[in-house]
Amino acid sequence: MKGSALTFVLGAQEKTCYYIFADKPNSNVGYYFAVQSGGSFDIDYTIKAPDGSIIVNEAKQRQGDWVFIAEKVGEYEFCFANGMSTFAEKVVDFEIKLDDDFKAELPKAPDQPIAVEGMQHSVDRIEAKLNDLIKSLQYYKTRNNRNQSTVKSTERRIFQFSLFDVLLMAGMAGLQIAVVQLFFKDSRKQLV
């Protein structure tokens, strides 16, 4: 299994492409991406086959985790675009895996085929559980980053509202003092 995982920053109005070469036909290509921060946590992405045909074209996606069959030998293109954002850059986690169905297998012993098959089955189950665990960790990392962004945004808005509230109260107090002074100034002129 060949693969690459990376985190990159996608600027506003920017498009970035990554490539993977499938050297055997009908290989499994798995990919995962998640927008970790920035804007509404969404990007556009496109996957193209070596002949230029579009395999997947999605808009405004927050994350994705899919597997498709690379039917042709050649370079597959994974492009991410942040065209909808005019100023917000986005941080994206991205992973591509190319699995050409090669797995290490335990040698079969002629006198103990049941024990070896049981061990192979156990290894396969452990591998599946580890893959599920990795996907869960990626999901929780993404959720944590989004929740932190929401908390920071809420803190900023609370601070701005509190500052506005203090300025409004100070302005109202100043206005009340001015009205009371004006009221008493007019009443003194009438007495004299």
Salt bridges, closest charged atoms under 4 A:
ASP23 OD2 - LYS2 NZ 3.32
ASP42 OD1 - LYS90 NZ 3.32
ASP51 OD2 - LYS72 NZ 2.34
ASP65 OD2 - LYS135 NZ 3.71
ASP93 OD2 - LYS141 NZ 3.06
GLU95 OE2 - LYS97 NZ 3.74
ASP100 OD2 - LYS24 NZ 3.75
GLU127 OE1 - LYS103 NZ 3.72
